Amino acid sequence: NGQCLINPEPPLLIVAPLTDDFTLTQMPWCEAARTNISVNRAKFKNLEMVEVIVDAMPFRLSRLTAAEARRQLTAETSALTFGDLPSSAESVIGVAPGDNVITARHIPEVNRRLLSLGKWVGQSLAATGAAWIPSRRLVNFATFHHAVVQYLAGGPFPTLFRTSVSEVRSGHFVTTGLHYFTGQEVRLITPEGYDLAAVSKHLARKNRQTSPVRGARAGRDADIYPQ
């Protein structure tokens, strides 16, 4: 509905140690961020939310308390969690596309800026973790930072952070996370002997050649054959 487009749930969460009196308007931005963003402090009256402009594109930052963060990450990442859940001393900053770009969230230019903003938030706050909710992935911040830096420099799409694969029955797998870019997931059918690790590596290899943002065949079966 319209409300979901105006206030979308943040797909990217940055886990960081924050004091109880921290507000987003007092973010101690790192040098790289200060030269690339502007903060619209008048957009929201709520001190737990702020609009940040990156290359003329609006994004929304919001804050979750430690308790709220643990509840959301426990529910969203379930058995696919790779990192530790936030401690009682940590909070979460959500990063979401703003009003004017939410319908273009699948466009590479928007995604690169969202990831850049998440990277800068983490660097500014000495972050410990990052979660991509569409794929239910939670990783340490160093892993997220490395993947994003490579991607922004022209490297491979960070598939293993932004998509995941699960086996629904023998030889049949389904992605989680591609729906953010394509509107649907992809079913993967493999020959005998392919396990979850092999399928994940295959997906990562394919996405080095074609980004899911541009090349995923949403809602269709994709046959995998040994190379």
Salt bridges, closest charged atoms under 4 A:
ASP55 OD2 - ARG113 NE 2.96
ASP99 OD2 - LYS43 NZ 3.25
GLU185 OE2 - HIS179 ND1 2.56
ASP221 OD1 - ARG187 NE 2.61
